[in-house]
Amino acid sequence: SPAAMMGMVRVWDLATGRPVGEPITGHTDRVLAVATGVVESRLVAVTGSDNKTVRVWDLATSQQVGPELVFPAAVHAVAVTSDGRLVVGFGCEVAVLAPS
């Protein structure tokens, strides 16, 4: 059911069209934005949610990297720059965060 899938992110194998591993869970509301990239030599997925949070996931382990990042409004866009910065669109604002 859609309610049961709330907050889940799935990784898909594009060659087979099948999901890889178990869903990544952690958000407590709809995931509105997803991006992939390399942060600190680690392949990651970055997810943004209606619950005003951004989470970074290690794609090799499906584990969250660091704490969730909290913003003042729902997160509608995320991106990872070539130098590992996170770009987050929330409400009518944009933030650029450098890796720690």
Jmol script that loads the backbone (N, CA, C; Angstrom):
load data "model"
ATOM      1  N   SER A   1       0.841  -1.182   0.000  1.00  0.00           N
ATOM      2  CA  SER A   1       0.000   0.000   0.000  1.00  0.00           C
ATOM      3  C   SER A   1       0.881   1.240   0.000  1.00  0.00           C
ATOM      4  N   PRO A   2       0.392   2.365  -0.534  1.00  0.00           N
ATOM      5  CA  PRO A   2       1.185   3.594  -0.547  1.00  0.00           C
ATOM      6  C   PRO A   2       1.602   4.044   0.848  1.00  0.00           C
ATOM      7  N   ALA A   3       0.743   3.889   1.846  1.00  0.00           N
ATOM      8  CA  ALA A   3       1.102   4.301   3.208  1.00  0.00           C
ATOM      9  C   ALA A   3       2.259   3.472   3.742  1.00  0.00           C
ATOM     10  N   ALA A   4       2.292   2.192   3.404  1.00  0.00           N
ATOM     11  CA  ALA A   4       3.362   1.320   3.877  1.00  0.00           C
ATOM     12  C   ALA A   4       4.698   1.687   3.241  1.00  0.00           C
ATOM     13  N   MET A   5       4.675   2.306   2.056  1.00  0.00           N
ATOM     14  CA  MET A   5       5.896   2.672   1.342  1.00  0.00           C
ATOM     15  C   MET A   5       6.371   4.077   1.689  1.00  0.00           C
ATOM     16  N   MET A   6       5.625   4.807   2.506  1.00  0.00           N
ATOM     17  CA  MET A   6       5.975   6.179   2.861  1.00  0.00           C
ATOM     18  C   MET A   6       7.382   6.245   3.441  1.00  0.00           C
ATOM     19  N   GLY A   7       8.220   7.111   2.896  1.00  0.00           N
ATOM     20  CA  GLY A   7       9.560   7.303   3.424  1.00  0.00           C
ATOM     21  C   GLY A   7      10.593   6.318   2.923  1.00  0.00           C
ATOM     22  N   MET A   8      10.215   5.390   2.040  1.00  0.00           N
ATOM     23  CA  MET A   8      11.151   4.388   1.516  1.00  0.00           C
ATOM     24  C   MET A   8      11.827   4.870   0.247  1.00  0.00           C
ATOM     25  N   VAL A   9      13.057   4.406   0.054  1.00  0.00           N
ATOM     26  CA  VAL A   9      13.794   4.646  -1.175  1.00  0.00           C
ATOM     27  C   VAL A   9      14.290   3.296  -1.658  1.00  0.00           C
ATOM     28  N   ARG A  10      14.161   3.039  -2.946  1.00  0.00           N
ATOM     29  CA  ARG A  10      14.623   1.782  -3.528  1.00  0.00           C
ATOM     30  C   ARG A  10      15.754   2.043  -4.503  1.00  0.00           C
ATOM     31  N   VAL A  11      16.738   1.142  -4.525  1.00  0.00           N
ATOM     32  CA  VAL A  11      17.812   1.160  -5.512  1.00  0.00           C
ATOM     33  C   VAL A  11      17.456   0.111  -6.560  1.00  0.00           C
ATOM     34  N   TRP A  12      17.549   0.500  -7.835  1.00  0.00           N
ATOM     35  CA  TRP A  12      17.173  -0.389  -8.935  1.00  0.00           C
ATOM     36  C   TRP A  12      18.369  -0.689  -9.826  1.00  0.00           C
ATOM     37  N   ASP A  13      18.448  -1.924 -10.315  1.00  0.00           N
ATOM     38  CA  ASP A  13      19.426  -2.321 -11.317  1.00  0.00           C
ATOM     39  C   ASP A  13      18.826  -1.959 -12.669  1.00  0.00           C
ATOM     40  N   LEU A  14      19.412  -0.997 -13.356  1.00  0.00           N
ATOM     41  CA  LEU A  14      18.833  -0.534 -14.613  1.00  0.00           C
ATOM     42  C   LEU A  14      18.915  -1.573 -15.723  1.00  0.00           C
ATOM     43  N   ALA A  15      19.882  -2.478 -15.655  1.00  0.00           N
ATOM     44  CA  ALA A  15      20.011  -3.510 -16.690  1.00  0.00           C
ATOM     45  C   ALA A  15      18.895  -4.540 -16.590  1.00  0.00           C
ATOM     46  N   THR A  16      18.508  -4.903 -15.355  1.00  0.00           N
ATOM     47  CA  THR A  16      17.488  -5.945 -15.182  1.00  0.00           C
ATOM     48  C   THR A  16      16.107  -5.377 -14.864  1.00  0.00           C
ATOM     49  N   GLY A  17      16.068  -4.126 -14.444  1.00  0.00           N
ATOM     50  CA  GLY A  17      14.790  -3.535 -14.055  1.00  0.00           C
ATOM     51  C   GLY A  17      14.275  -4.062 -12.730  1.00  0.00           C
ATOM     52  N   ARG A  18      15.167  -4.608 -11.918  1.00  0.00           N
ATOM     53  CA  ARG A  18      14.770  -5.180 -10.622  1.00  0.00           C
ATOM     54  C   ARG A  18      15.393  -4.397  -9.467  1.00  0.00           C
ATOM     55  N   PRO A  19      14.695  -4.402  -8.319  1.00  0.00           N
ATOM     56  CA  PRO A  19      15.272  -3.725  -7.151  1.00  0.00           C
ATOM     57  C   PRO A  19      16.500  -4.470  -6.635  1.00  0.00           C
ATOM     58  N   VAL A  20      17.426  -3.701  -6.057  1.00  0.00           N
ATOM     59  CA  VAL A  20      18.642  -4.251  -5.464  1.00  0.00           C
ATOM     60  C   VAL A  20      18.509  -4.152  -3.952  1.00  0.00           C
ATOM     61  N   GLY A  21      18.589  -5.273  -3.276  1.00  0.00           N
ATOM     62  CA  GLY A  21      18.537  -5.268  -1.813  1.00  0.00           C
ATOM     63  C   GLY A  21      17.196  -4.820  -1.258  1.00  0.00           C
ATOM     64  N   GLU A  22      17.206  -4.540   0.021  1.00  0.00           N
ATOM     65  CA  GLU A  22      16.011  -4.092   0.721  1.00  0.00           C
ATOM     66  C   GLU A  22      15.829  -2.586   0.545  1.00  0.00           C
ATOM     67  N   PRO A  23      14.608  -2.086   0.703  1.00  0.00           N
ATOM     68  CA  PRO A  23      14.414  -0.637   0.625  1.00  0.00           C
ATOM     69  C   PRO A  23      15.213   0.078   1.712  1.00  0.00           C
ATOM     70  N   ILE A  24      15.626   1.286   1.404  1.00  0.00           N
ATOM     71  CA  ILE A  24      16.298   2.146   2.370  1.00  0.00           C
ATOM     72  C   ILE A  24      15.208   2.921   3.106  1.00  0.00           C
ATOM     73  N   THR A  25      15.198   2.835   4.418  1.00  0.00           N
ATOM     74  CA  THR A  25      14.153   3.500   5.197  1.00  0.00           C
ATOM     75  C   THR A  25      14.759   4.440   6.224  1.00  0.00           C
ATOM     76  N   GLY A  26      13.980   5.412   6.637  1.00  0.00           N
ATOM     77  CA  GLY A  26      14.453   6.359   7.642  1.00  0.00           C
ATOM     78  C   GLY A  26      13.588   7.604   7.695  1.00  0.00           C
ATOM     79  N   HIS A  27      13.162   8.086   6.526  1.00  0.00           N
ATOM     80  CA  HIS A  27      12.279   9.251   6.510  1.00  0.00           C
ATOM     81  C   HIS A  27      10.911   8.858   7.063  1.00  0.00           C
ATOM     82  N   THR A  28      10.240   9.813   7.694  1.00  0.00           N
ATOM     83  CA  THR A  28       8.922   9.543   8.272  1.00  0.00           C
ATOM     84  C   THR A  28       7.798  10.146   7.442  1.00  0.00           C
ATOM     85  N   ASP A  29       8.122  10.672   6.260  1.00  0.00           N
ATOM     86  CA  ASP A  29       7.125  11.265   5.373  1.00  0.00           C
ATOM     87  C   ASP A  29       7.577  11.001   3.940  1.00  0.00           C
ATOM     88  N   ARG A  30       6.842  11.555   2.978  1.00  0.00           N
ATOM     89  CA  ARG A  30       7.158  11.322   1.571  1.00  0.00           C
ATOM     90  C   ARG A  30       8.568  11.785   1.228  1.00  0.00           C
ATOM     91  N   VAL A  31       9.264  10.982   0.423  1.00  0.00           N
ATOM     92  CA  VAL A  31      10.559  11.377  -0.124  1.00  0.00           C
ATOM     93  C   VAL A  31      10.262  12.110  -1.427  1.00  0.00           C
ATOM     94  N   LEU A  32      10.649  13.382  -1.488  1.00  0.00           N
ATOM     95  CA  LEU A  32      10.330  14.228  -2.626  1.00  0.00           C
ATOM     96  C   LEU A  32      11.483  14.398  -3.598  1.00  0.00           C
ATOM     97  N   ALA A  33      12.719  14.115  -3.152  1.00  0.00           N
ATOM     98  CA  ALA A  33      13.882  14.359  -3.998  1.00  0.00           C
ATOM     99  C   ALA A  33      14.968  13.332  -3.721  1.00  0.00           C
ATOM    100  N   VAL A  34      15.644  12.910  -4.786  1.00  0.00           N
ATOM    101  CA  VAL A  34      16.753  11.957  -4.670  1.00  0.00           C
ATOM    102  C   VAL A  34      17.833  12.359  -5.664  1.00  0.00           C
ATOM    103  N   ALA A  35      19.079  12.266  -5.224  1.00  0.00           N
ATOM    104  CA  ALA A  35      20.216  12.481  -6.116  1.00  0.00           C
ATOM    105  C   ALA A  35      21.316  11.508  -5.717  1.00  0.00           C
ATOM    106  N   THR A  36      22.187  11.197  -6.662  1.00  0.00           N
ATOM    107  CA  THR A  36      23.343  10.360  -6.351  1.00  0.00           C
ATOM    108  C   THR A  36      24.607  11.137  -6.670  1.00  0.00           C
ATOM    109  N   GLY A  37      25.695  10.733  -6.045  1.00  0.00           N
ATOM    110  CA  GLY A  37      26.968  11.385  -6.296  1.00  0.00           C
ATOM    111  C   GLY A  37      28.043  10.771  -5.438  1.00  0.00           C
ATOM    112  N   VAL A  38      29.202  11.418  -5.432  1.00  0.00           N
ATOM    113  CA  VAL A  38      30.324  10.961  -4.634  1.00  0.00           C
ATOM    114  C   VAL A  38      30.627  12.038  -3.597  1.00  0.00           C
ATOM    115  N   VAL A  39      30.622  11.636  -2.333  1.00  0.00           N
ATOM    116  CA  VAL A  39      30.955  12.527  -1.231  1.00  0.00           C
ATOM    117  C   VAL A  39      32.032  11.840  -0.407  1.00  0.00           C
ATOM    118  N   GLU A  40      33.163  12.507  -0.254  1.00  0.00           N
ATOM    119  CA  GLU A  40      34.294  11.958   0.500  1.00  0.00           C
ATOM    120  C   GLU A  40      34.646  10.544   0.023  1.00  0.00           C
ATOM    121  N   SER A  41      34.784  10.367  -1.288  1.00  0.00           N
ATOM    122  CA  SER A  41      35.162   9.103  -1.940  1.00  0.00           C
ATOM    123  C   SER A  41      34.135   7.990  -1.744  1.00  0.00           C
ATOM    124  N   ARG A  42      32.914   8.321  -1.394  1.00  0.00           N
ATOM    125  CA  ARG A  42      31.870   7.326  -1.145  1.00  0.00           C
ATOM    126  C   ARG A  42      30.704   7.596  -2.087  1.00  0.00           C
ATOM    127  N   LEU A  43      30.234   6.542  -2.801  1.00  0.00           N
ATOM    128  CA  LEU A  43      29.054   6.674  -3.645  1.00  0.00           C
ATOM    129  C   LEU A  43      27.833   6.757  -2.747  1.00  0.00           C
ATOM    130  N   VAL A  44      27.074   7.839  -2.871  1.00  0.00           N
ATOM    131  CA  VAL A  44      25.959   8.064  -1.966  1.00  0.00           C
ATOM    132  C   VAL A  44      24.684   8.392  -2.735  1.00  0.00           C
ATOM    133  N   ALA A  45      23.567   8.200  -2.042  1.00  0.00           N
ATOM    134  CA  ALA A  45      22.281   8.748  -2.460  1.00  0.00           C
ATOM    135  C   ALA A  45      21.915   9.793  -1.415  1.00  0.00           C
ATOM    136  N   VAL A  46      21.379  10.904  -1.865  1.00  0.00           N
ATOM    137  CA  VAL A  46      20.917  11.960  -0.976  1.00  0.00           C
ATOM    138  C   VAL A  46      19.414  12.058  -1.173  1.00  0.00           C
ATOM    139  N   THR A  47      18.666  12.029  -0.068  1.00  0.00           N
ATOM    140  CA  THR A  47      17.209  12.071  -0.155  1.00  0.00           C
ATOM    141  C   THR A  47      16.671  13.247   0.635  1.00  0.00           C
ATOM    142  N   GLY A  48      15.631  13.883   0.082  1.00  0.00           N
ATOM    143  CA  GLY A  48      14.972  14.994   0.745  1.00  0.00           C
ATOM    144  C   GLY A  48      13.505  14.665   0.925  1.00  0.00           C
ATOM    145  N   SER A  49      12.928  15.113   2.039  1.00  0.00           N
ATOM    146  CA  SER A  49      11.581  14.688   2.399  1.00  0.00           C
ATOM    147  C   SER A  49      10.660  15.848   2.749  1.00  0.00           C
ATOM    148  N   ASP A  50       9.366  15.528   2.706  1.00  0.00           N
ATOM    149  CA  ASP A  50       8.316  16.420   3.163  1.00  0.00           C
ATOM    150  C   ASP A  50       8.482  16.726   4.652  1.00  0.00           C
ATOM    151  N   ASN A  51       9.210  15.858   5.388  1.00  0.00           N
ATOM    152  CA  ASN A  51       9.377  16.073   6.828  1.00  0.00           C
ATOM    153  C   ASN A  51      10.537  17.028   7.143  1.00  0.00           C
ATOM    154  N   LYS A  52      10.983  17.794   6.128  1.00  0.00           N
ATOM    155  CA  LYS A  52      11.999  18.844   6.283  1.00  0.00           C
ATOM    156  C   LYS A  52      13.399  18.310   6.547  1.00  0.00           C
ATOM    157  N   THR A  53      13.664  17.062   6.158  1.00  0.00           N
ATOM    158  CA  THR A  53      14.983  16.495   6.408  1.00  0.00           C
ATOM    159  C   THR A  53      15.662  16.047   5.124  1.00  0.00           C
ATOM    160  N   VAL A  54      16.987  16.001   5.211  1.00  0.00           N
ATOM    161  CA  VAL A  54      17.837  15.430   4.162  1.00  0.00           C
ATOM    162  C   VAL A  54      18.664  14.345   4.829  1.00  0.00           C
ATOM    163  N   ARG A  55      18.782  13.224   4.148  1.00  0.00           N
ATOM    164  CA  ARG A  55      19.614  12.125   4.639  1.00  0.00           C
ATOM    165  C   ARG A  55      20.576  11.711   3.536  1.00  0.00           C
ATOM    166  N   VAL A  56      21.764  11.297   3.948  1.00  0.00           N
ATOM    167  CA  VAL A  56      22.783  10.814   3.009  1.00  0.00           C
ATOM    168  C   VAL A  56      22.972   9.332   3.284  1.00  0.00           C
ATOM    169  N   TRP A  57      22.956   8.528   2.222  1.00  0.00           N
ATOM    170  CA  TRP A  57      23.035   7.070   2.342  1.00  0.00           C
ATOM    171  C   TRP A  57      24.248   6.551   1.584  1.00  0.00           C
ATOM    172  N   ASP A  58      25.026   5.668   2.207  1.00  0.00           N
ATOM    173  CA  ASP A  58      26.123   4.966   1.544  1.00  0.00           C
ATOM    174  C   ASP A  58      25.492   3.877   0.678  1.00  0.00           C
ATOM    175  N   LEU A  59      25.652   3.963  -0.639  1.00  0.00           N
ATOM    176  CA  LEU A  59      24.996   2.992  -1.519  1.00  0.00           C
ATOM    177  C   LEU A  59      25.619   1.604  -1.453  1.00  0.00           C
ATOM    178  N   ALA A  60      26.850   1.491  -0.970  1.00  0.00           N
ATOM    179  CA  ALA A  60      27.477   0.168  -0.830  1.00  0.00           C
ATOM    180  C   ALA A  60      26.866  -0.616   0.322  1.00  0.00           C
ATOM    181  N   THR A  61      26.415   0.103   1.364  1.00  0.00           N
ATOM    182  CA  THR A  61      25.914  -0.574   2.565  1.00  0.00           C
ATOM    183  C   THR A  61      24.435  -0.307   2.856  1.00  0.00           C
ATOM    184  N   SER A  62      23.848   0.659   2.148  1.00  0.00           N
ATOM    185  CA  SER A  62      22.466   1.121   2.401  1.00  0.00           C
ATOM    186  C   SER A  62      22.297   1.715   3.800  1.00  0.00           C
ATOM    187  N   GLN A  63      23.391   2.139   4.410  1.00  0.00           N
ATOM    188  CA  GLN A  63      23.345   2.741   5.738  1.00  0.00           C
ATOM    189  C   GLN A  63      23.413   4.257   5.639  1.00  0.00           C
ATOM    190  N   GLN A  64      22.746   4.918   6.576  1.00  0.00           N
ATOM    191  CA  GLN A  64      22.790   6.370   6.623  1.00  0.00           C
ATOM    192  C   GLN A  64      24.175   6.837   7.042  1.00  0.00           C
ATOM    193  N   VAL A  65      24.659   7.897   6.393  1.00  0.00           N
ATOM    194  CA  VAL A  65      25.957   8.484   6.705  1.00  0.00           C
ATOM    195  C   VAL A  65      25.696   9.765   7.496  1.00  0.00           C
ATOM    196  N   GLY A  66      26.147   9.812   8.723  1.00  0.00           N
ATOM    197  CA  GLY A  66      25.961  11.006   9.539  1.00  0.00           C
ATOM    198  C   GLY A  66      24.520  11.210   9.955  1.00  0.00           C
ATOM    199  N   PRO A  67      24.273  12.292  10.686  1.00  0.00           N
ATOM    200  CA  PRO A  67      22.909  12.568  11.157  1.00  0.00           C
ATOM    201  C   PRO A  67      22.053  13.147  10.040  1.00  0.00           C
ATOM    202  N   GLU A  68      20.743  13.096  10.225  1.00  0.00           N
ATOM    203  CA  GLU A  68      19.865  13.758   9.273  1.00  0.00           C
ATOM    204  C   GLU A  68      20.082  15.263   9.378  1.00  0.00           C
ATOM    205  N   LEU A  69      19.876  15.956   8.266  1.00  0.00           N
ATOM    206  CA  LEU A  69      19.992  17.415   8.232  1.00  0.00           C
ATOM    207  C   LEU A  69      18.576  17.975   8.233  1.00  0.00           C
ATOM    208  N   VAL A  70      18.289  18.936   9.112  1.00  0.00           N
ATOM    209  CA  VAL A  70      16.935  19.465   9.264  1.00  0.00           C
ATOM    210  C   VAL A  70      16.866  20.876   8.687  1.00  0.00           C
ATOM    211  N   PHE A  71      15.839  21.132   7.893  1.00  0.00           N
ATOM    212  CA  PHE A  71      15.628  22.418   7.246  1.00  0.00           C
ATOM    213  C   PHE A  71      14.306  23.025   7.713  1.00  0.00           C
ATOM    214  N   PRO A  72      14.098  24.325   7.479  1.00  0.00           N
ATOM    215  CA  PRO A  72      12.879  24.972   7.964  1.00  0.00           C
ATOM    216  C   PRO A  72      11.627  24.688   7.142  1.00  0.00           C
ATOM    217  N   ALA A  73      11.755  23.986   6.016  1.00  0.00           N
ATOM    218  CA  ALA A  73      10.599  23.690   5.163  1.00  0.00           C
ATOM    219  C   ALA A  73      10.841  22.365   4.452  1.00  0.00           C
ATOM    220  N   ALA A  74       9.787  21.840   3.836  1.00  0.00           N
ATOM    221  CA  ALA A  74       9.903  20.590   3.080  1.00  0.00           C
ATOM    222  C   ALA A  74      11.000  20.710   2.022  1.00  0.00           C
ATOM    223  N   VAL A  75      11.739  19.633   1.820  1.00  0.00           N
ATOM    224  CA  VAL A  75      12.843  19.604   0.858  1.00  0.00           C
ATOM    225  C   VAL A  75      12.316  19.064  -0.461  1.00  0.00           C
ATOM    226  N   HIS A  76      12.415  19.894  -1.511  1.00  0.00           N
ATOM    227  CA  HIS A  76      11.874  19.528  -2.820  1.00  0.00           C
ATOM    228  C   HIS A  76      12.939  19.208  -3.859  1.00  0.00           C
ATOM    229  N   ALA A  77      14.211  19.509  -3.563  1.00  0.00           N
ATOM    230  CA  ALA A  77      15.275  19.249  -4.535  1.00  0.00           C
ATOM    231  C   ALA A  77      16.586  19.020  -3.807  1.00  0.00           C
ATOM    232  N   VAL A  78      17.370  18.062  -4.303  1.00  0.00           N
ATOM    233  CA  VAL A  78      18.714  17.813  -3.797  1.00  0.00           C
ATOM    234  C   VAL A  78      19.630  17.528  -4.974  1.00  0.00           C
ATOM    235  N   ALA A  79      20.904  17.859  -4.810  1.00  0.00           N
ATOM    236  CA  ALA A  79      21.916  17.557  -5.827  1.00  0.00           C
ATOM    237  C   ALA A  79      23.248  17.413  -5.120  1.00  0.00           C
ATOM    238  N   VAL A  80      24.185  16.741  -5.789  1.00  0.00           N
ATOM    239  CA  VAL A  80      25.551  16.601  -5.292  1.00  0.00           C
ATOM    240  C   VAL A  80      26.458  17.176  -6.369  1.00  0.00           C
ATOM    241  N   THR A  81      27.293  18.147  -6.000  1.00  0.00           N
ATOM    242  CA  THR A  81      28.206  18.745  -6.963  1.00  0.00           C
ATOM    243  C   THR A  81      29.428  17.857  -7.149  1.00  0.00           C
ATOM    244  N   SER A  82      30.214  18.148  -8.171  1.00  0.00           N
ATOM    245  CA  SER A  82      31.392  17.326  -8.454  1.00  0.00           C
ATOM    246  C   SER A  82      32.428  17.372  -7.334  1.00  0.00           C
ATOM    247  N   ASP A  83      32.414  18.426  -6.503  1.00  0.00           N
ATOM    248  CA  ASP A  83      33.365  18.494  -5.391  1.00  0.00           C
ATOM    249  C   ASP A  83      32.755  18.020  -4.069  1.00  0.00           C
ATOM    250  N   GLY A  84      31.599  17.340  -4.135  1.00  0.00           N
ATOM    251  CA  GLY A  84      31.013  16.725  -2.944  1.00  0.00           C
ATOM    252  C   GLY A  84      30.121  17.614  -2.109  1.00  0.00           C
ATOM    253  N   ARG A  85      29.785  18.797  -2.591  1.00  0.00           N
ATOM    254  CA  ARG A  85      28.859  19.657  -1.848  1.00  0.00           C
ATOM    255  C   ARG A  85      27.431  19.201  -2.086  1.00  0.00           C
ATOM    256  N   LEU A  86      26.595  19.376  -1.068  1.00  0.00           N
ATOM    257  CA  LEU A  86      25.172  19.072  -1.200  1.00  0.00           C
ATOM    258  C   LEU A  86      24.431  20.362  -1.482  1.00  0.00           C
ATOM    259  N   VAL A  87      23.545  20.338  -2.464  1.00  0.00           N
ATOM    260  CA  VAL A  87      22.691  21.473  -2.781  1.00  0.00           C
ATOM    261  C   VAL A  87      21.275  21.051  -2.420  1.00  0.00           C
ATOM    262  N   VAL A  88      20.602  21.854  -1.581  1.00  0.00           N
ATOM    263  CA  VAL A  88      19.283  21.501  -1.071  1.00  0.00           C
ATOM    264  C   VAL A  88      18.314  22.628  -1.360  1.00  0.00           C
ATOM    265  N   GLY A  89      17.203  22.290  -2.015  1.00  0.00           N
ATOM    266  CA  GLY A  89      16.126  23.247  -2.244  1.00  0.00           C
ATOM    267  C   GLY A  89      15.008  22.965  -1.256  1.00  0.00           C
ATOM    268  N   PHE A  90      14.678  23.949  -0.421  1.00  0.00           N
ATOM    269  CA  PHE A  90      13.628  23.779   0.579  1.00  0.00           C
ATOM    270  C   PHE A  90      12.769  25.039   0.582  1.00  0.00           C
ATOM    271  N   GLY A  91      11.445  24.871   0.636  1.00  0.00           N
ATOM    272  CA  GLY A  91      10.565  26.030   0.551  1.00  0.00           C
ATOM    273  C   GLY A  91      10.934  26.833  -0.678  1.00  0.00           C
ATOM    274  N   CYS A  92      11.231  28.115  -0.529  1.00  0.00           N
ATOM    275  CA  CYS A  92      11.667  28.988  -1.634  1.00  0.00           C
ATOM    276  C   CYS A  92      13.157  29.286  -1.551  1.00  0.00           C
ATOM    277  N   GLU A  93      13.902  28.524  -0.779  1.00  0.00           N
ATOM    278  CA  GLU A  93      15.324  28.781  -0.535  1.00  0.00           C
ATOM    279  C   GLU A  93      16.197  27.663  -1.100  1.00  0.00           C
ATOM    280  N   VAL A  94      17.493  27.959  -1.223  1.00  0.00           N
ATOM    281  CA  VAL A  94      18.488  26.964  -1.634  1.00  0.00           C
ATOM    282  C   VAL A  94      19.678  27.090  -0.695  1.00  0.00           C
ATOM    283  N   ALA A  95      20.206  25.954  -0.247  1.00  0.00           N
ATOM    284  CA  ALA A  95      21.406  25.937   0.594  1.00  0.00           C
ATOM    285  C   ALA A  95      22.464  25.066  -0.072  1.00  0.00           C
ATOM    286  N   VAL A  96      23.724  25.470   0.025  1.00  0.00           N
ATOM    287  CA  VAL A  96      24.849  24.684  -0.464  1.00  0.00           C
ATOM    288  C   VAL A  96      25.689  24.321   0.761  1.00  0.00           C
ATOM    289  N   LEU A  97      25.860  23.015   0.982  1.00  0.00           N
ATOM    290  CA  LEU A  97      26.561  22.523   2.179  1.00  0.00           C
ATOM    291  C   LEU A  97      27.848  21.819   1.762  1.00  0.00           C
ATOM    292  N   ALA A  98      28.946  22.172   2.406  1.00  0.00           N
ATOM    293  CA  ALA A  98      30.230  21.531   2.139  1.00  0.00           C
ATOM    294  C   ALA A  98      30.345  20.265   2.974  1.00  0.00           C
ATOM    295  N   PRO A  99      31.063  19.245   2.470  1.00  0.00           N
ATOM    296  CA  PRO A  99      31.265  18.040   3.277  1.00  0.00           C
ATOM    297  C   PRO A  99      32.019  18.390   4.559  1.00  0.00           C
ATOM    298  N   SER A 100      31.701  17.683   5.629  1.00  0.00           N
ATOM    299  CA  SER A 100      32.376  17.979   6.907  1.00  0.00           C
ATOM    300  C   SER A 100      33.737  17.349   6.990  1.00  0.00           C
TER     301      SER A 100
END
end "model"
wireframe off; spacefill off
backbone 0.3
color backbone group
